[in-house]
Amino acid sequence: MAMSAEAIEDLIRAALPDSAVTITDLAGDGDHYSAHVVSSAFAGKPRVAQHKMVYEALGGRMGGELHALQLTTAVPT
Amino acid sequence: MSETDARIGEIVNSNDVVLFMKGTPLFPQCGFSSKVVAILDHLGVAYESVDVLQDQEIRTGIKTYSDWPTIPQLYLKGEFIGGSDIMMEMFEEGELQQMVADANIPKAI
């Protein structure tokens, strides 16, 4: 079951309202995405914690419904 | 702590570097696992790999153990380091190389 890029972005922005989210459909198949998420909420947190915040926003879909999401996170500069 | 948690704890604490992956380093069964094998090979460190496809309990249990939803997962000295995205980023930034050097991990033979 694939997800749309918009649905992914909406979930992330709902949990991290200040975030800038860039989603790329890597294979054009609606199933392999990369996401770059920039949020001040990541400040001072290690990468694992930052990624966990995004996975939490996706509400358990990561690794299931959403099987391939390459994630990078950053704090706004 | 469940029996599976205890098994995973035993594995990650008795090896300096452990990679939980789909398939084996020689025959990875997933693009993300293949990518992290390439990184570890490039670093040239000795590591233990666990093929989660051969063990359903570990395949499910490792996700709860680290509270991390995906495989592959890398552990260094018992500590969860990250999955393929984080490993790639740390590798590109030189952080992974530094971490391995600081931990005195033996080179692969």
N, CA and C atoms of all chains as a GROMACS GRO file, in nm:
protein
  558
    1MET      N    1   0.086  -0.119   0.000
    1MET     CA    2   0.000   0.000   0.000
    1MET      C    3   0.089   0.124   0.000
    2ALA      N    4   0.080   0.202  -0.104
    2ALA     CA    5   0.167   0.319  -0.117
    2ALA      C    6   0.100   0.443  -0.055
    3MET      N    7   0.182   0.543  -0.031
    3MET     CA    8   0.131   0.670   0.022
    3MET      C    9   0.169   0.782  -0.074
    4SER      N   10   0.088   0.887  -0.076
    4SER     CA   11   0.123   1.000  -0.162
    4SER      C   12   0.224   1.090  -0.089
    5ALA      N   13   0.301   1.164  -0.168
    5ALA     CA   14   0.398   1.257  -0.111
    5ALA      C   15   0.327   1.360  -0.023
    6GLU      N   16   0.209   1.402  -0.066
    6GLU     CA   17   0.134   1.503   0.010
    6GLU      C   18   0.095   1.449   0.147
    7ALA      N   19   0.052   1.322   0.150
    7ALA     CA   20   0.010   1.262   0.276
    7ALA      C   21   0.128   1.255   0.373
    8ILE      N   22   0.245   1.223   0.321
    8ILE     CA   23   0.365   1.216   0.406
    8ILE      C   24   0.397   1.353   0.462
    9GLU      N   25   0.395   1.451   0.372
    9GLU     CA   26   0.427   1.588   0.414
    9GLU      C   27   0.327   1.638   0.518
   10ASP      N   28   0.198   1.610   0.496
   10ASP     CA   29   0.095   1.655   0.590
   10ASP      C   30   0.117   1.597   0.729
   11LEU      N   31   0.150   1.468   0.736
   11LEU     CA   32   0.171   1.404   0.866
   11LEU      C   33   0.290   1.466   0.939
   12ILE      N   34   0.398   1.491   0.864
   12ILE     CA   35   0.517   1.548   0.927
   12ILE      C   36   0.489   1.690   0.975
   13ARG      N   37   0.420   1.767   0.890
   13ARG     CA   38   0.393   1.907   0.927
   13ARG      C   39   0.292   1.917   1.041
   14ALA      N   40   0.206   1.818   1.053
   14ALA     CA   41   0.109   1.819   1.164
   14ALA      C   42   0.182   1.802   1.297
   15ALA      N   43   0.288   1.720   1.297
   15ALA     CA   44   0.361   1.695   1.421
   15ALA      C   45   0.468   1.801   1.446
   16LEU      N   46   0.525   1.853   1.338
   16LEU     CA   47   0.632   1.953   1.348
   16LEU      C   48   0.590   2.075   1.266
   17PRO      N   49   0.503   2.158   1.323
   17PRO     CA   50   0.439   2.265   1.244
   17PRO      C   51   0.536   2.366   1.181
   18ASP      N   52   0.654   2.384   1.243
   18ASP     CA   53   0.745   2.484   1.186
   18ASP      C   54   0.833   2.425   1.077
   19SER      N   55   0.813   2.297   1.044
   19SER     CA   56   0.911   2.230   0.959
   19SER      C   57   0.895   2.265   0.811
   20ALA      N   58   1.009   2.263   0.743
   20ALA     CA   59   1.009   2.270   0.597
   20ALA      C   60   1.036   2.129   0.548
   21VAL      N   61   0.946   2.075   0.468
   21VAL     CA   62   0.955   1.936   0.426
   21VAL      C   63   0.971   1.929   0.275
   22THR      N   64   1.073   1.860   0.230
   22THR     CA   65   1.091   1.838   0.087
   22THR      C   66   1.084   1.688   0.059
   23ILE      N   67   0.984   1.649  -0.018
   23ILE     CA   68   0.969   1.506  -0.049
   23ILE      C   69   1.003   1.484  -0.196
   24THR      N   70   1.080   1.381  -0.223
   24THR     CA   71   1.110   1.345  -0.361
   24THR      C   72   1.065   1.201  -0.384
   25ASP      N   73   0.989   1.182  -0.489
   25ASP     CA   74   0.947   1.046  -0.527
   25ASP      C   75   1.061   0.989  -0.610
   26LEU      N   76   1.141   0.902  -0.548
   26LEU     CA   77   1.268   0.861  -0.609
   26LEU      C   78   1.250   0.775  -0.733
   27ALA      N   79   1.149   0.689  -0.729
   27ALA     CA   80   1.134   0.595  -0.840
   27ALA      C   81   1.012   0.626  -0.926
   28GLY      N   82   0.936   0.729  -0.886
   28GLY     CA   83   0.817   0.763  -0.962
   28GLY      C   84   0.706   0.660  -0.946
   29ASP      N   85   0.717   0.578  -0.840
   29ASP     CA   86   0.618   0.472  -0.823
   29ASP      C   87   0.530   0.493  -0.700
   30GLY      N   88   0.543   0.612  -0.636
   30GLY     CA   89   0.463   0.639  -0.518
   30GLY      C   90   0.495   0.548  -0.401
   31ASP      N   91   0.616   0.491  -0.401
   31ASP     CA   92   0.650   0.396  -0.295
   31ASP      C   93   0.792   0.416  -0.240
   32HIS      N   94   0.876   0.483  -0.316
   32HIS     CA   95   1.014   0.506  -0.272
   32HIS      C   96   1.039   0.656  -0.267
   33TYR      N   97   1.048   0.709  -0.146
   33TYR     CA   98   1.061   0.853  -0.131
   33TYR      C   99   1.188   0.888  -0.056
   34SER      N  100   1.232   1.012  -0.077
   34SER     CA  101   1.326   1.069   0.018
   34SER      C  102   1.259   1.190   0.078
   35ALA      N  103   1.287   1.217   0.203
   35ALA     CA  104   1.232   1.334   0.271
   35ALA      C  105   1.345   1.408   0.339
   36HIS      N  106   1.346   1.539   0.320
   36HIS     CA  107   1.440   1.623   0.393
   36HIS      C  108   1.356   1.714   0.482
   37VAL      N  109   1.378   1.705   0.611
   37VAL     CA  110   1.294   1.779   0.705
   37VAL      C  111   1.382   1.876   0.784
   38VAL      N  112   1.346   2.003   0.777
   38VAL     CA  113   1.422   2.105   0.850
   38VAL      C  114   1.328   2.162   0.957
   39SER      N  115   1.368   2.151   1.084
   39SER     CA  116   1.283   2.201   1.190
   39SER      C  117   1.366   2.247   1.309
   40SER      N  118   1.322   2.355   1.373
   40SER     CA  119   1.394   2.403   1.492
   40SER      C  120   1.375   2.307   1.609
   41ALA      N  121   1.273   2.220   1.599
   41ALA     CA  122   1.249   2.121   1.705
   41ALA      C  123   1.363   2.020   1.717
   42PHE      N  124   1.448   2.012   1.614
   42PHE     CA  125   1.559   1.917   1.615
   42PHE      C  126   1.681   1.970   1.691
   43ALA      N  127   1.678   2.100   1.723
   43ALA     CA  128   1.797   2.165   1.780
   43ALA      C  129   1.846   2.091   1.904
   44GLY      N  130   1.975   2.062   1.904
   44GLY     CA  131   2.037   2.000   2.021
   44GLY      C  132   2.009   1.851   2.037
   45LYS      N  133   1.936   1.793   1.942
   45LYS     CA  134   1.905   1.650   1.954
   45LYS      C  135   1.994   1.568   1.860
   46PRO      N  136   2.037   1.450   1.906
   46PRO     CA  137   2.116   1.365   1.817
   46PRO      C  138   2.032   1.316   1.699
   47ARG      N  139   2.100   1.273   1.594
   47ARG     CA  140   2.030   1.233   1.470
   47ARG      C  141   1.924   1.126   1.494
   48VAL      N  142   1.961   1.027   1.576
   48VAL     CA  143   1.865   0.918   1.598
   48VAL      C  144   1.734   0.976   1.656
   49ALA      N  145   1.746   1.070   1.750
   49ALA     CA  146   1.627   1.130   1.810
   49ALA      C  147   1.549   1.212   1.707
   50GLN      N  148   1.622   1.283   1.621
   50GLN     CA  149   1.555   1.363   1.516
   50GLN      C  150   1.476   1.273   1.423
   51HIS      N  151   1.537   1.165   1.382
   51HIS     CA  152   1.467   1.073   1.290
   51HIS      C  153   1.347   1.008   1.360
   52LYS      N  154   1.365   0.977   1.489
   52LYS     CA  155   1.254   0.916   1.562
   52LYS      C  156   1.135   1.011   1.568
   53MET      N  157   1.162   1.141   1.579
   53MET     CA  158   1.052   1.238   1.582
   53MET      C  159   0.972   1.234   1.452
   54VAL      N  160   1.044   1.220   1.342
   54VAL     CA  161   0.975   1.212   1.212
   54VAL      C  162   0.899   1.080   1.199
   55TYR      N  163   0.963   0.970   1.243
   55TYR     CA  164   0.895   0.841   1.236
   55TYR      C  165   0.769   0.842   1.321
   56GLU      N  166   0.779   0.909   1.437
   56GLU     CA  167   0.662   0.920   1.524
   56GLU      C  168   0.550   0.997   1.455
   57ALA      N  169   0.589   1.103   1.385
   57ALA     CA  170   0.490   1.182   1.312
   57ALA      C  171   0.418   1.096   1.208
   58LEU      N  172   0.491   0.999   1.156
   58LEU     CA  173   0.432   0.912   1.053
   58LEU      C  174   0.348   0.801   1.115
   59GLY      N  175   0.339   0.803   1.246
   59GLY     CA  176   0.246   0.716   1.318
   59GLY      C  177   0.258   0.567   1.288
   60GLY      N  178   0.379   0.516   1.289
   60GLY     CA  179   0.394   0.372   1.274
   60GLY      C  180   0.388   0.322   1.130
   61ARG      N  181   0.375   0.414   1.035
   61ARG     CA  182   0.369   0.370   0.894
   61ARG      C  183   0.506   0.333   0.841
   62MET      N  184   0.610   0.396   0.901
   62MET     CA  185   0.745   0.369   0.855
   62MET      C  186   0.780   0.222   0.879
   63GLY      N  187   0.831   0.158   0.775
   63GLY     CA  188   0.865   0.016   0.788
   63GLY      C  189   0.746  -0.073   0.754
   64GLY      N  190   0.628  -0.012   0.741
   64GLY     CA  191   0.510  -0.088   0.703
   64GLY      C  192   0.457  -0.037   0.570
   65GLU      N  193   0.350   0.039   0.581
   65GLU     CA  194   0.287   0.100   0.463
   65GLU      C  195   0.389   0.181   0.382
   66LEU      N  196   0.478   0.244   0.457
   66LEU     CA  197   0.580   0.328   0.393
   66LEU      C  198   0.711   0.253   0.404
   67HIS      N  199   0.747   0.179   0.301
   67HIS     CA  200   0.859   0.089   0.324
   67HIS      C  201   0.993   0.151   0.288
   68ALA      N  202   0.992   0.251   0.202
   68ALA     CA  203   1.120   0.309   0.166
   68ALA      C  204   1.115   0.461   0.171
   69LEU      N  205   1.159   0.515   0.283
   69LEU     CA  206   1.168   0.660   0.296
   69LEU      C  207   1.309   0.693   0.343
   70GLN      N  208   1.387   0.749   0.252
   70GLN     CA  209   1.521   0.793   0.291
   70GLN      C  210   1.506   0.927   0.359
   71LEU      N  211   1.557   0.935   0.480
   71LEU     CA  212   1.532   1.055   0.560
   71LEU      C  213   1.661   1.129   0.592
   72THR      N  214   1.656   1.261   0.574
   72THR     CA  215   1.763   1.345   0.629
   72THR      C  216   1.695   1.457   0.707
   73THR      N  217   1.759   1.499   0.815
   73THR     CA  218   1.701   1.603   0.899
   73THR      C  219   1.805   1.712   0.922
   74ALA      N  220   1.757   1.832   0.948
   74ALA     CA  221   1.848   1.943   0.974
   74ALA      C  222   1.777   2.049   1.057
   75VAL      N  223   1.859   2.129   1.123
   75VAL     CA  224   1.810   2.243   1.199
   75VAL      C  225   1.824   2.366   1.108
   76PRO      N  226   1.725   2.456   1.109
   76PRO     CA  227   1.736   2.573   1.021
   76PRO      C  228   1.862   2.655   1.053
   77THR      N  229   1.924   2.708   0.951
   77THR     CA  230   2.046   2.788   0.975
   77THR      C  231   2.015   2.936   0.965
   78MET      N  232   1.194  -0.781   3.059
   78MET     CA  233   1.264  -0.798   2.932
   78MET      C  234   1.227  -0.934   2.872
   79SER      N  235   1.188  -0.933   2.744
   79SER     CA  236   1.150  -1.058   2.678
   79SER      C  237   1.273  -1.143   2.647
   80GLU      N  238   1.247  -1.266   2.611
   80GLU     CA  239   1.356  -1.358   2.578
   80GLU      C  240   1.432  -1.307   2.455
   81THR      N  241   1.356  -1.251   2.358
   81THR     CA  242   1.419  -1.199   2.237
   81THR      C  243   1.507  -1.079   2.269
   82ASP      N  244   1.457  -0.988   2.355
   82ASP     CA  245   1.538  -0.875   2.399
   82ASP      C  246   1.669  -0.922   2.460
   83ALA      N  247   1.660  -1.027   2.540
   83ALA     CA  248   1.780  -1.080   2.605
   83ALA      C  249   1.876  -1.137   2.501
   84ARG      N  250   1.822  -1.205   2.400
   84ARG     CA  251   1.907  -1.260   2.294
   84ARG      C  252   1.976  -1.148   2.218
   85ILE      N  253   1.898  -1.043   2.184
   85ILE     CA  254   1.956  -0.930   2.110
   85ILE      C  255   2.062  -0.860   2.194
   86GLY      N  256   2.031  -0.841   2.322
   86GLY     CA  257   2.127  -0.779   2.413
   86GLY      C  258   2.258  -0.856   2.417
   87GLU      N  259   2.248  -0.988   2.421
   87GLU     CA  260   2.365  -1.075   2.423
   87GLU      C  261   2.448  -1.055   2.294
   88ILE      N  262   2.379  -1.047   2.180
   88ILE     CA  263   2.450  -1.030   2.052
   88ILE      C  264   2.520  -0.895   2.045
   89VAL      N  265   2.449  -0.786   2.080
   89VAL     CA  266   2.509  -0.654   2.062
   89VAL      C  267   2.615  -0.625   2.168
   90ASN      N  268   2.607  -0.695   2.282
   90ASN     CA  269   2.706  -0.668   2.385
   90ASN      C  270   2.827  -0.760   2.377
   91SER      N  271   2.819  -0.865   2.294
   91SER     CA  272   2.935  -0.954   2.286
   91SER      C  273   3.014  -0.934   2.156
   92ASN      N  274   2.973  -0.834   2.076
   92ASN     CA  275   3.049  -0.799   1.955
   92ASN      C  276   3.064  -0.648   1.949
   93ASP      N  277   3.183  -0.601   1.909
   93ASP     CA  278   3.206  -0.456   1.902
   93ASP      C  279   3.113  -0.389   1.803
   94VAL      N  280   3.102  -0.448   1.684
   94VAL     CA  281   3.018  -0.390   1.579
   94VAL      C  282   2.922  -0.498   1.529
   95VAL      N  283   2.795  -0.468   1.533
   95VAL     CA  284   2.695  -0.563   1.485
   95VAL      C  285   2.602  -0.494   1.387
   96LEU      N  286   2.581  -0.560   1.274
   96LEU     CA  287   2.486  -0.509   1.176
   96LEU      C  288   2.370  -0.609   1.163
   97PHE      N  289   2.250  -0.560   1.193
   97PHE     CA  290   2.130  -0.639   1.166
   97PHE      C  291   2.083  -0.602   1.027
   98MET      N  292   2.073  -0.699   0.939
   98MET     CA  293   2.045  -0.670   0.799
   98MET      C  294   1.957  -0.776   0.737
   99LYS      N  295   1.910  -0.747   0.616
   99LYS     CA  296   1.837  -0.846   0.538
   99LYS      C  297   1.936  -0.911   0.442
  100GLY      N  298   1.958  -1.041   0.461
  100GLY     CA  299   2.056  -1.112   0.381
  100GLY      C  300   2.190  -1.114   0.452
  101THR      N  301   2.295  -1.141   0.375
  101THR     CA  302   2.430  -1.148   0.431
  101THR      C  303   2.518  -1.045   0.361
  102PRO      N  304   2.632  -1.009   0.422
  102PRO     CA  305   2.719  -0.911   0.355
  102PRO      C  306   2.752  -0.950   0.210
  103LEU      N  307   2.766  -1.080   0.186
  103LEU     CA  308   2.797  -1.126   0.050
  103LEU      C  309   2.674  -1.119  -0.041
  104PHE      N  310   2.558  -1.147   0.016
  104PHE     CA  311   2.434  -1.145  -0.062
  104PHE      C  312   2.324  -1.066   0.010
  105PRO      N  313   2.336  -0.934   0.012
  105PRO     CA  314   2.232  -0.853   0.076
  105PRO      C  315   2.100  -0.867  -0.001
  106GLN      N  316   1.989  -0.869   0.073
  106GLN     CA  317   1.859  -0.890   0.010
  106GLN      C  318   1.776  -0.763   0.004
  107CYS      N  319   1.842  -0.648   0.020
  107CYS     CA  320   1.767  -0.523   0.022
  107CYS      C  321   1.866  -0.411  -0.007
  108GLY      N  322   1.822  -0.310  -0.080
  108GLY     CA  323   1.910  -0.201  -0.122
  108GLY      C  324   1.973  -0.128  -0.005
  109PHE      N  325   1.894  -0.109   0.102
  109PHE     CA  326   1.944  -0.034   0.217
  109PHE      C  327   2.051  -0.115   0.290
  110SER      N  328   2.027  -0.245   0.303
  110SER     CA  329   2.128  -0.331   0.367
  110SER      C  330   2.255  -0.334   0.284
  111SER      N  331   2.237  -0.338   0.153
  111SER     CA  332   2.351  -0.342   0.063
  111SER      C  333   2.437  -0.215   0.079
  112LYS      N  334   2.369  -0.103   0.096
  112LYS     CA  335   2.438   0.026   0.110
  112LYS      C  336   2.523   0.029   0.238
  113VAL      N  337   2.468  -0.020   0.349
  113VAL     CA  338   2.544  -0.013   0.473
  113VAL      C  339   2.660  -0.114   0.475
  114VAL      N  340   2.641  -0.226   0.408
  114VAL     CA  341   2.752  -0.321   0.394
  114VAL      C  342   2.867  -0.254   0.319
  115ALA      N  343   2.832  -0.178   0.214
  115ALA     CA  344   2.934  -0.108   0.136
  115ALA      C  345   3.008  -0.008   0.225
  116ILE      N  346   2.937   0.060   0.312
  116ILE     CA  347   3.001   0.158   0.401
  116ILE      C  348   3.096   0.086   0.497
  117LEU      N  349   3.049  -0.021   0.560
  117LEU     CA  350   3.133  -0.094   0.656
  117LEU      C  351   3.255  -0.154   0.587
  118ASP      N  352   3.235  -0.205   0.466
  118ASP     CA  353   3.348  -0.261   0.392
  118ASP      C  354   3.450  -0.152   0.361
  119HIS      N  355   3.397  -0.035   0.327
  119HIS     CA  356   3.486   0.077   0.297
  119HIS      C  357   3.566   0.117   0.421
  120LEU      N  358   3.500   0.116   0.537
  120LEU     CA  359   3.569   0.149   0.662
  120LEU      C  360   3.672   0.041   0.696
  121GLY      N  361   3.646  -0.080   0.646
  121GLY     CA  362   3.740  -0.190   0.668
  121GLY      C  363   3.741  -0.243   0.810
  122VAL      N  364   3.629  -0.227   0.881
  122VAL     CA  365   3.625  -0.277   1.018
  122VAL      C  366   3.566  -0.418   1.023
  123ALA      N  367   3.609  -0.492   1.126
  123ALA     CA  368   3.551  -0.624   1.148
  123ALA      C  369   3.413  -0.607   1.210
  124TYR      N  370   3.315  -0.680   1.159
  124TYR     CA  371   3.182  -0.670   1.219
  124TYR      C  372   3.108  -0.802   1.209
  125GLU      N  373   3.013  -0.816   1.299
  125GLU     CA  374   2.928  -0.933   1.302
  125GLU      C  375   2.798  -0.894   1.232
  126SER      N  376   2.745  -0.983   1.147
  126SER     CA  377   2.617  -0.950   1.085
  126SER      C  378   2.513  -1.053   1.123
  127VAL      N  379   2.390  -1.006   1.136
  127VAL     CA  380   2.278  -1.094   1.169
  127VAL      C  381   2.173  -1.079   1.058
  128ASP      N  382   2.142  -1.190   0.994
  128ASP     CA  383   2.042  -1.189   0.887
  128ASP      C  384   1.903  -1.205   0.949
  129VAL      N  385   1.828  -1.095   0.953
  129VAL     CA  386   1.698  -1.100   1.020
  129VAL      C  387   1.597  -1.185   0.943
  130LEU      N  388   1.625  -1.208   0.815
  130LEU     CA  389   1.533  -1.292   0.736
  130LEU      C  390   1.537  -1.438   0.781
  131GLN      N  391   1.644  -1.472   0.852
  131GLN     CA  392   1.657  -1.610   0.902
  131GLN      C  393   1.598  -1.627   1.042
  132ASP      N  394   1.551  -1.518   1.100
  132ASP     CA  395   1.504  -1.526   1.239
  132ASP      C  396   1.392  -1.425   1.262
  133GLN      N  397   1.270  -1.475   1.253
  133GLN     CA  398   1.152  -1.389   1.262
  133GLN      C  399   1.145  -1.316   1.397
  134GLU      N  400   1.188  -1.384   1.503
  134GLU     CA  401   1.183  -1.320   1.636
  134GLU      C  402   1.274  -1.199   1.643
  135ILE      N  403   1.392  -1.215   1.588
  135ILE     CA  404   1.486  -1.102   1.588
  135ILE      C  405   1.439  -0.994   1.492
  136ARG      N  406   1.382  -1.035   1.379
  136ARG     CA  407   1.335  -0.938   1.280
  136ARG      C  408   1.232  -0.843   1.343
  137THR      N  409   1.142  -0.897   1.424
  137THR     CA  410   1.043  -0.815   1.491
  137THR      C  411   1.102  -0.750   1.616
  138GLY      N  412   1.178  -0.830   1.691
  138GLY     CA  413   1.229  -0.785   1.821
  138GLY      C  414   1.328  -0.671   1.813
  139ILE      N  415   1.406  -0.666   1.706
  139ILE     CA  416   1.509  -0.563   1.695
  139ILE      C  417   1.445  -0.424   1.684
  140LYS      N  418   1.324  -0.421   1.628
  140LYS     CA  419   1.255  -0.292   1.612
  140LYS      C  420   1.207  -0.237   1.746
  141THR      N  421   1.169  -0.327   1.836
  141THR     CA  422   1.129  -0.283   1.970
  141THR      C  423   1.252  -0.254   2.054
  142TYR      N  424   1.356  -0.336   2.035
  142TYR     CA  425   1.478  -0.321   2.115
  142TYR      C  426   1.533  -0.180   2.105
  143SER      N  427   1.539  -0.128   1.980
  143SER     CA  428   1.597   0.004   1.958
  143SER      C  429   1.491   0.110   1.943
  144ASP      N  430   1.363   0.070   1.943
  144ASP     CA  431   1.255   0.164   1.911
  144ASP      C  432   1.282   0.231   1.776
  145TRP      N  433   1.317   0.149   1.680
  145TRP     CA  434   1.353   0.199   1.546
  145TRP      C  435   1.280   0.111   1.445
  146PRO      N  436   1.207   0.172   1.350
  146PRO     CA  437   1.112   0.092   1.272
  146PRO      C  438   1.169   0.012   1.155
  147THR      N  439   1.295   0.036   1.121
  147THR     CA  440   1.345  -0.026   0.998
  147THR      C  441   1.476  -0.103   1.019
  148ILE      N  442   1.507  -0.183   0.920
  148ILE     CA  443   1.631  -0.260   0.912
  148ILE      C  444   1.696  -0.217   0.781
  149PRO      N  445   1.825  -0.198   0.776
  149PRO     CA  446   1.932  -0.236   0.869
  149PRO      C  447   1.944  -0.147   0.994
  150GLN      N  448   2.014  -0.201   1.094
  150GLN     CA  449   2.046  -0.128   1.216
  150GLN      C  450   2.189  -0.161   1.255
  151LEU      N  451   2.263  -0.055   1.290
  151LEU     CA  452   2.403  -0.074   1.329
  151LEU      C  453   2.421  -0.049   1.479
  152TYR      N  454   2.497  -0.136   1.543
  152TYR     CA  455   2.530  -0.121   1.685
  152TYR      C  456   2.680  -0.119   1.701
  153LEU      N  457   2.727  -0.026   1.784
  153LEU     CA  458   2.870  -0.017   1.814
  153LEU      C  459   2.885  -0.024   1.965
  154LYS      N  460   2.962  -0.123   2.012
  154LYS     CA  461   2.982  -0.142   2.156
  154LYS      C  462   2.848  -0.142   2.231
  155GLY      N  463   2.751  -0.210   2.175
  155GLY     CA  464   2.623  -0.225   2.243
  155GLY      C  465   2.526  -0.111   2.224
  156GLU      N  466   2.573  -0.002   2.159
  156GLU     CA  467   2.487   0.115   2.144
  156GLU      C  468   2.432   0.125   2.002
  157PHE      N  469   2.302   0.156   1.991
  157PHE     CA  470   2.240   0.172   1.860
  157PHE      C  471   2.290   0.302   1.796
  158ILE      N  472   2.343   0.291   1.675
  158ILE     CA  473   2.399   0.408   1.606
  158ILE      C  474   2.299   0.466   1.505
  159GLY      N  475   2.230   0.379   1.433
  159GLY     CA  476   2.132   0.429   1.337
  159GLY      C  477   2.107   0.329   1.227
  160GLY      N  478   2.024   0.371   1.132
  160GLY     CA  479   1.995   0.291   1.014
  160GLY      C  480   2.074   0.342   0.896
  161SER      N  481   2.029   0.309   0.774
  161SER     CA  482   2.112   0.339   0.657
  161SER      C  483   2.126   0.489   0.630
  162ASP      N  484   2.021   0.567   0.652
  162ASP     CA  485   2.031   0.712   0.626
  162ASP      C  486   2.132   0.778   0.718
  163ILE      N  487   2.123   0.743   0.847
  163ILE     CA  488   2.213   0.803   0.946
  163ILE      C  489   2.356   0.758   0.922
  164MET      N  490   2.374   0.629   0.890
  164MET     CA  491   2.509   0.580   0.861
  164MET      C  492   2.569   0.653   0.742
  165MET      N  493   2.486   0.673   0.639
  165MET     CA  494   2.534   0.741   0.519
  165MET      C  495   2.576   0.885   0.552
  166GLU      N  496   2.490   0.953   0.629
  166GLU     CA  497   2.520   1.091   0.665
  166GLU      C  498   2.647   1.099   0.751
  167MET      N  499   2.656   1.008   0.849
  167MET     CA  500   2.774   1.009   0.937
  167MET      C  501   2.900   0.976   0.858
  168PHE      N  502   2.886   0.886   0.761
  168PHE     CA  503   3.000   0.849   0.679
  168PHE      C  504   3.047   0.968   0.595
  169GLU      N  505   2.950   1.038   0.535
  169GLU     CA  506   2.984   1.153   0.451
  169GLU      C  507   3.048   1.265   0.532
  170GLU      N  508   3.007   1.276   0.659
  170GLU     CA  509   3.061   1.382   0.745
  170GLU      C  510   3.191   1.339   0.813
  171GLY      N  511   3.229   1.213   0.794
  171GLY     CA  512   3.350   1.163   0.858
  171GLY      C  513   3.330   1.122   1.003
  172GLU      N  514   3.206   1.131   1.052
  172GLU     CA  515   3.178   1.100   1.193
  172GLU      C  516   3.189   0.951   1.223
  173LEU      N  517   3.147   0.871   1.124
  173LEU     CA  518   3.150   0.726   1.145
  173LEU      C  519   3.295   0.677   1.155
  174GLN      N  520   3.379   0.730   1.066
  174GLN     CA  521   3.521   0.695   1.067
  174GLN      C  522   3.582   0.728   1.204
  175GLN      N  523   3.547   0.848   1.255
  175GLN     CA  524   3.598   0.895   1.382
  175GLN      C  525   3.552   0.805   1.497
  176MET      N  526   3.423   0.771   1.491
  176MET     CA  527   3.364   0.689   1.597
  176MET      C  528   3.431   0.552   1.604
  177VAL      N  529   3.454   0.495   1.487
  177VAL     CA  530   3.518   0.364   1.479
  177VAL      C  531   3.663   0.372   1.529
  178ALA      N  532   3.730   0.481   1.493
  178ALA     CA  533   3.869   0.500   1.537
  178ALA      C  534   3.873   0.517   1.689
  179ASP      N  535   3.783   0.599   1.743
  179ASP     CA  536   3.779   0.624   1.887
  179ASP      C  537   3.749   0.497   1.966
  180ALA      N  538   3.671   0.408   1.906
  180ALA     CA  539   3.630   0.287   1.976
  180ALA      C  540   3.732   0.174   1.961
  181ASN      N  541   3.842   0.203   1.889
  181ASN     CA  542   3.947   0.102   1.868
  181ASN      C  543   3.894  -0.029   1.811
  182ILE      N  544   3.813  -0.019   1.708
  182ILE     CA  545   3.757  -0.138   1.645
  182ILE      C  546   3.863  -0.202   1.556
  183PRO      N  547   3.885  -0.333   1.571
  183PRO     CA  548   3.985  -0.398   1.487
  183PRO      C  549   3.947  -0.396   1.339
  184LYS      N  550   4.048  -0.392   1.256
  184LYS     CA  551   4.027  -0.396   1.111
  184LYS      C  552   3.983  -0.535   1.067
  185ALA      N  553   3.905  -0.536   0.959
  185ALA     CA  554   3.866  -0.665   0.902
  185ALA      C  555   3.989  -0.729   0.840
  186ILE      N  556   3.996  -0.860   0.847
  186ILE     CA  557   4.113  -0.930   0.789
  186ILE      C  558   4.085  -0.964   0.643
   0.00000   0.00000   0.00000
